[in-house]
Amino acid sequence: MDTFVLLTVTGLGLGAMYFLIASGLSLIYGLMGVLNFAHGAFLTVGAYATWWTSTHVGGGPGTKLLVGAVVGLAVGAVLAALVELVLIRPLYRRPVEQVLVTVGLALALGALVQAIWGLDARTFPVPSWLVDTTTLFGASIPNDRFVEIATAAFVLVGLLAFLRYTRYGLIIRAGVENRAMVTALGVDVRKAFTLVFALGGMAAALAGVLSGVYFSTVDPGRGTSLLIYAFIVVVIGGFGSIGGTAVAAVVVGLIQQYANYYASSGLGDLAVVLLLALVLLARPAGLAPKVAH
Amino acid sequence: MRRAAAFAVPLVLLAVLAVVPRLSVDIPVVFGGPLDSPGTLQLLALCLVFGGVAMTYDLLFGYTGLLSFGHALPFALGVYVMAIALTKWELGLWASFAVVLAAGLVVPLVLGAVALRVSGIAFAMVTLAFAEAGHVLVQKNPDGLTGGEEGLGLNFDPLPDFFVGVLNTKNLYWLALGYAAFVFVVIRFAVASSPGHVWQAIRENPQRVEVLGLRPFGFKLIAFVLASFLATVGGVVWLIVLGTGATPQVVTTSFTLTLLVMVVIGGAGTRYGALLGGVLYTLLDQRLGALSGSERVQDLPNVIRTPLSEPLFILGTLFVLLVFFVPGGLASLGRRARVLRRSTGLERVRPVREPS
């Protein structure tokens, strides 16, 4: 029982990270039709910005992490917005070229991080209370899992509220459903593009910070390795649907944990791929209809 | 006249490439040693192998418009099945090769039948996921077959003597050249055949192909299996040319992305372009590292030197610039020059097509 609880909470924690990456990917794809391969690079850069800042400020590990995270999120958002403005926008209506540019960017940014800080993993500042465990139903669970789940839940609620109750949220939802119509009605969707990219970049950087806490290190390959599962989550959840993405992220995280423990190590990853194949064969459009709420 | 040229150009190119191991010419900066030195010949052999594999990816992406993110999988299949058959099962050269050929047909047939039920971005995602499954399988190291992270060293005993040893690098070069030429010829005839015309029609407009009464699925599957099969053979050639063994590098997503970069640099939908892209990419990837260690670069300030030390940074940046400013890839440069020269429009110019 206690193992099951530990696996469930850890799976949810993993799902939380997948959700943070996938929500941005999903909105970007839903709104603009751009499959953003550079999203993993946003995550890596955000995590490294957090780590770098934390080594340059004083105070305990908690302060370091907090200050670092604020800088990391800002860097992620600014980088993503710049990428949209400089690289994606000029290629408007050329979706294949847009994907290609993000592929090139992913390779170049990953290599740049590796050139500056090397291949070796860097130790992340993790306060001791995050490493301590809390007993829940007889299982000792590291506290960082709860922080990850709470953060993702907060982001989920915040994103849903933003999409539902603000003017820009309305434009984004309408844009995901029918971009041509929104443009025809005289609304400048391009501002929404930049905004979605910035939000996505910030969420990815947040995932980077959380993954740094989860693994207590950061390395140049982190973004790419998480990105593949985030892609799977986006496809299963249905492009452009935040709710669907959240459900899919939880399902993928849990299946991975259970199968890796109860069957054999590595089988969880294969099970997720199998799930993707089954979902696509049954419902090629993903589990949720293409509406951003 | 044009027909004759169409046959003469590849033949002359092949003849020139075939005599390279006999030339003792030193090309500074580009190569570390004279053309007939083992190091340079092996580098050229790798360039030709990747040129060939890039052409197989071009068949999928450039000619049929299938954006696959899992083309590393068939290549890795060739590498790993050959290495396992030779080293673990000790099957002998030809039996191993037969096993690889069988696997190279059956695996893409099954995976393609599943993946091609969806199209566009969903297809890209499924192929990405399948390749990731392959990566996980290799890492998992079932029964110690794949060697996991370490890779699998190759047993050289079953290989013929003329492929083993530094002195025989020229034979490896000819093997790689033979592979590239083989792929070139197969793809040339395949795209000129009647399924080949349907592939290009699918790239342009799949709905229209359906309206004309043809089912794209079967044709796409043929292209997928053919491209994968040729890539699997490429994996075997790569394994023999490299001569060390299988490494999990060949089954990563990065490797698939590399193939995509090669094809786009050269020009999608043109055999020469993909070949050129593969050769150029491999050359840059291998030589930029050596160049960044040279004295001239070492003297530069840190801000410039650090990014230059990563070949992938330069290649990624170059790739982005090419997508922006030369959308048809390097192959379109010649065509563009012709357009400039004959701006009166006397020569009919094939438009640069974008697979959608």
Interface residues (C-beta under 8 A of the other chain):
Chain A: Y29 L35 F37 L87 P90 L91 R94 P95 V96 E97 V99 L100 V101 V103 G104 L105 A106 L107 A108 L109 G110 A111 L112 Q114 A115 I116 T224 I228 F231 I232 V234 V235 F239 S265 G266 L267 D269 L270 V272 V273 L276 A277 L280 L281 P284
Chain B: L67 V114 R117 V118 I121 A122 A124 M125 V126 L128 A129 F130 E132 A133 V136 L137 Q139 K140 T253 S254 L257 L260 V261 V264 T306 P307 S309 E310 P311 L312 F313 L315 G316 T317 F319 V320 V323 F324 P327 E354 P355 S356
